Amino acid sequence: MGKIESMQRLFFALWPDHRLRSRLDRLVHELPAHGGQQHHPDDLHMTLVFLGPVAPEQRACIERGGDEIQIDPFTLYLDRVDYWPRPRILCLGASEASAPLTSLVQSLQSGLVSCGFEPETRPYKPHVTLARKAKQKHIFNLDSPIEWPVSEFVLAGASTGERPPRYQVIKRWSLQNK
């Protein structure tokens, strides 16, 4: 009998480069005490579309959805540390919506319909999770925004068997000027 491949939790995301990752990690360590669990610096990212557990046979369809994206590179400005009480996370986000980011998320969601995924009905809230299970909430604006030049997005997956799970990039797509 052949080996059965297990389902993997997948998501599309923006994955920071080394310089930005270092800046985000510094911000995490500059936060006032919050009692939460910090992400490993290599796992910091901004989720675009969470797919959840995906069967291996669905992956080709998902990757074709990524292949169809045609959006120009853009810059995000992250300027606000926020606290979400329901999941108890500290996160970094933007006070103003980014039209190119919203377009990227909507394009990905539309492309995934043919793969059997329902588009998210809740409004998209772009953020980078800095800490989970935070006991202290901290909400403030940064003195100067963190600039994130976005030139690519990725398909990433959660590793199995690790606690907390670690993430790995499975495939990258470049954003190209039209």
ABEGO torsion letter per residue (X at the ends): XBBBBBBBBBBBBBBBBAAAAAAAAAAAAABBBAGBBBBBAAABBBBABBAEBBBAAAAAAAAAAAAABBBBBBBBBBABBBBBAAAGBBBBBBABBBAAAAAAAAAAAAAAAAAGBBBBABBBBBBBBABBGBABBBBBBBABBBBBBBABBBBBBBBBGBOBBBBBBABBBBBBBX
